[in-house]
Structure formats: structure tokens, C-alpha cells
Amino acid sequence: MLIKIVTLFLVGMILLAMFGKLRLPKGRGPRGLIGRGRCAACGRPRIGKGPCPCGKDRL
């Protein structure tokens, strides 16, 4: 009985994951924002509006 419950739970989680991937467009989410807010010279994430500490920031 316990194996049946665990199996149904895992199948339900797989179905939720598949529907979640279908709903979200590929350009959104944390992975789609990688190029934004980074220094063009060194690639560090920029926090705030100030220049990058490397001194080569041109954004």
C-alpha cells in the first residue's frame, strides 16, 4: 500500500513539473535574466546604479 502511495505521489510530481515547463516561456525566469545587470567587461553582477568595481564598465 505504501509503495502505491509513493508511486502516485511521484507520478503527480512529474505531471506538475511537465505542466510547469509548458506554461513558462523559455526567456523568462532566473536563467533568462543572466545577461541583464552584468558588467560588460568582467561579467560581474551589478548591484545598484553605481559603476562596476573593475572600472571598465561601459553600461
Secondary structure, DSSP 8 states (H G I E B T S, - for coil): -HHHHHHHHHHHHHHHHHHHHHHS-TT-SGGGGTTTTB-TTT--B--SSS--TTS----
